[in-house]
Amino acid sequence: KKLGKLTIKYNRKDLQRWLDLEEWINAQLQELYQCRAAAPEPQIDLEDLLEVPNEEQKLKLQEILHECSSPTEDFITELLSRLKGLRKVTNPQK
């Protein structure tokens, strides 16, 4: 049998929000870790954060950033507010 074509539609607005948030996170992490050239910056997986309940997101971020010598509370608060309304882009509309 011949397989049919499947067209997947992504919401460009959601993709742009996702990209903007990733760029913001990278800039913030560079700023937080600028004095520690030898230590690698932590990786924050947005999909993992979106999978845990809201109450656990802050704890997960604190765990990821535990080695940072700079204050991280403002970054965590801002990131959590930016996560609100963000949807996963791994399951596109068909």
TORVEX-119258 format. One record per residue (C-alpha): x, y, z; residue number from 1. Coordinates in Angstrom, 1 decimal, m for minus. Example, Ala and Ser with C-alpha at 12.3 -4.5 7.8 and 13.67 -1.06 7.14 Angstrom:
<sites>
<site><px>12.3</px><py>m4.5</py><pz>7.8</pz><k>1</k></site>
<site><px>13.7</px><py>m1.1</py><pz>7.1</pz><k>2</k></site>
</sites>
This chain:
<sites>
<site><px>0.0</px><py>0.0</py><pz>0.0</pz><k>1</k></site>
<site><px>1.1</px><py>3.5</py><pz>m0.7</pz><k>2</k></site>
<site><px>1.4</px><py>5.7</py><pz>2.4</pz><k>3</k></site>
<site><px>m0.5</px><py>9.0</py><pz>2.4</pz><k>4</k></site>
<site><px>1.2</px><py>12.3</py><pz>3.1</pz><k>5</k></site>
<site><px>0.8</px><py>13.9</py><pz>6.5</pz><k>6</k></site>
<site><px>0.9</px><py>17.6</py><pz>6.9</pz><k>7</k></site>
<site><px>1.8</px><py>19.0</py><pz>10.3</pz><k>8</k></site>
<site><px>0.9</px><py>22.6</py><pz>11.2</pz><k>9</k></site>
<site><px>2.9</px><py>24.4</py><pz>13.8</pz><k>10</k></site>
<site><px>1.6</px><py>27.5</py><pz>15.4</pz><k>11</k></site>
<site><px>4.3</px><py>30.1</py><pz>14.5</pz><k>12</k></site>
<site><px>3.4</px><py>32.4</py><pz>17.4</pz><k>13</k></site>
<site><px>4.0</px><py>29.5</py><pz>19.9</pz><k>14</k></site>
<site><px>7.3</px><py>28.6</py><pz>18.2</pz><k>15</k></site>
<site><px>8.4</px><py>32.2</py><pz>18.3</pz><k>16</k></site>
<site><px>7.5</px><py>32.5</py><pz>22.0</pz><k>17</k></site>
<site><px>9.5</px><py>29.3</py><pz>22.7</pz><k>18</k></site>
<site><px>12.5</px><py>30.6</py><pz>20.8</pz><k>19</k></site>
<site><px>12.4</px><py>33.9</py><pz>22.5</pz><k>20</k></site>
<site><px>12.2</px><py>32.3</py><pz>25.9</pz><k>21</k></site>
<site><px>15.2</px><py>30.0</py><pz>25.1</pz><k>22</k></site>
<site><px>17.3</px><py>33.0</py><pz>24.0</pz><k>23</k></site>
<site><px>16.3</px><py>34.9</py><pz>27.2</pz><k>24</k></site>
<site><px>17.3</px><py>31.9</py><pz>29.3</pz><k>25</k></site>
<site><px>20.7</px><py>31.6</py><pz>27.6</pz><k>26</k></site>
<site><px>21.4</px><py>35.3</py><pz>28.1</pz><k>27</k></site>
<site><px>20.4</px><py>35.1</py><pz>31.7</pz><k>28</k></site>
<site><px>22.5</px><py>32.0</py><pz>32.4</pz><k>29</k></site>
<site><px>25.5</px><py>33.6</py><pz>30.8</pz><k>30</k></site>
<site><px>25.1</px><py>36.6</py><pz>33.1</pz><k>31</k></site>
<site><px>24.6</px><py>34.4</py><pz>36.2</pz><k>32</k></site>
<site><px>27.7</px><py>32.3</py><pz>35.4</pz><k>33</k></site>
<site><px>30.0</px><py>35.0</py><pz>33.9</pz><k>34</k></site>
<site><px>32.4</px><py>34.8</py><pz>36.8</pz><k>35</k></site>
<site><px>32.8</px><py>31.0</py><pz>36.6</pz><k>36</k></site>
<site><px>34.6</px><py>30.4</py><pz>33.3</pz><k>37</k></site>
<site><px>35.6</px><py>26.9</py><pz>34.2</pz><k>38</k></site>
<site><px>32.2</px><py>25.6</py><pz>35.2</pz><k>39</k></site>
<site><px>29.7</px><py>24.8</py><pz>32.5</pz><k>40</k></site>
<site><px>26.4</px><py>26.5</py><pz>32.5</pz><k>41</k></site>
<site><px>23.5</px><py>24.2</py><pz>33.5</pz><k>42</k></site>
<site><px>21.0</px><py>23.1</py><pz>30.9</pz><k>43</k></site>
<site><px>17.4</px><py>24.0</py><pz>31.5</pz><k>44</k></site>
<site><px>14.9</px><py>21.8</py><pz>29.6</pz><k>45</k></site>
<site><px>11.7</px><py>23.7</py><pz>29.0</pz><k>46</k></site>
<site><px>9.8</px><py>20.5</py><pz>28.1</pz><k>47</k></site>
<site><px>10.8</px><py>18.9</py><pz>31.4</pz><k>48</k></site>
<site><px>9.7</px><py>22.0</py><pz>33.3</pz><k>49</k></site>
<site><px>6.3</px><py>22.0</py><pz>31.6</pz><k>50</k></site>
<site><px>5.7</px><py>18.4</py><pz>32.5</pz><k>51</k></site>
<site><px>5.9</px><py>18.9</py><pz>36.3</pz><k>52</k></site>
<site><px>3.2</px><py>20.7</py><pz>38.3</pz><k>53</k></site>
<site><px>3.6</px><py>24.5</py><pz>38.8</pz><k>54</k></site>
<site><px>4.5</px><py>24.0</py><pz>42.5</pz><k>55</k></site>
<site><px>7.5</px><py>21.7</py><pz>41.6</pz><k>56</k></site>
<site><px>8.9</px><py>24.0</py><pz>38.9</pz><k>57</k></site>
<site><px>10.6</px><py>26.3</py><pz>41.3</pz><k>58</k></site>
<site><px>12.1</px><py>23.4</py><pz>43.2</pz><k>59</k></site>
<site><px>13.4</px><py>21.9</py><pz>40.0</pz><k>60</k></site>
<site><px>15.0</px><py>25.2</py><pz>38.9</pz><k>61</k></site>
<site><px>16.6</px><py>25.6</py><pz>42.4</pz><k>62</k></site>
<site><px>18.0</px><py>22.1</py><pz>42.1</pz><k>63</k></site>
<site><px>19.5</px><py>22.8</py><pz>38.6</pz><k>64</k></site>
<site><px>21.0</px><py>26.1</py><pz>39.7</pz><k>65</k></site>
<site><px>22.3</px><py>25.0</py><pz>43.1</pz><k>66</k></site>
<site><px>25.9</px><py>25.5</py><pz>42.2</pz><k>67</k></site>
<site><px>25.5</px><py>29.1</py><pz>41.0</pz><k>68</k></site>
<site><px>27.2</px><py>31.6</py><pz>43.3</pz><k>69</k></site>
<site><px>25.1</px><py>34.5</py><pz>42.0</pz><k>70</k></site>
<site><px>21.6</px><py>35.1</py><pz>43.4</pz><k>71</k></site>
<site><px>19.1</px><py>33.1</py><pz>41.3</pz><k>72</k></site>
<site><px>15.8</px><py>34.0</py><pz>42.9</pz><k>73</k></site>
<site><px>15.0</px><py>36.9</py><pz>40.4</pz><k>74</k></site>
<site><px>15.9</px><py>34.6</py><pz>37.4</pz><k>75</k></site>
<site><px>13.7</px><py>31.8</py><pz>38.7</pz><k>76</k></site>
<site><px>10.7</px><py>34.1</py><pz>39.4</pz><k>77</k></site>
<site><px>10.9</px><py>35.7</py><pz>36.0</pz><k>78</k></site>
<site><px>11.3</px><py>32.3</py><pz>34.2</pz><k>79</k></site>
<site><px>8.3</px><py>30.9</py><pz>36.0</pz><k>80</k></site>
<site><px>6.2</px><py>33.9</py><pz>35.0</pz><k>81</k></site>
<site><px>7.3</px><py>33.5</py><pz>31.4</pz><k>82</k></site>
<site><px>6.5</px><py>29.8</py><pz>31.4</pz><k>83</k></site>
<site><px>2.8</px><py>30.6</py><pz>32.1</pz><k>84</k></site>
<site><px>0.8</px><py>30.1</py><pz>28.9</pz><k>85</k></site>
<site><px>3.7</px><py>28.4</py><pz>27.1</pz><k>86</k></site>
<site><px>2.7</px><py>25.3</py><pz>25.4</pz><k>87</k></site>
<site><px>4.8</px><py>22.3</py><pz>24.2</pz><k>88</k></site>
<site><px>5.6</px><py>22.4</py><pz>20.6</pz><k>89</k></site>
<site><px>6.5</px><py>18.7</py><pz>20.3</pz><k>90</k></site>
<site><px>2.9</px><py>17.7</py><pz>19.6</pz><k>91</k></site>
<site><px>1.9</px><py>19.8</py><pz>16.6</pz><k>92</k></site>
<site><px>m1.7</px><py>20.1</py><pz>15.3</pz><k>93</k></site>
<site><px>m2.5</px><py>17.7</py><pz>12.5</pz><k>94</k></site>
</sites>
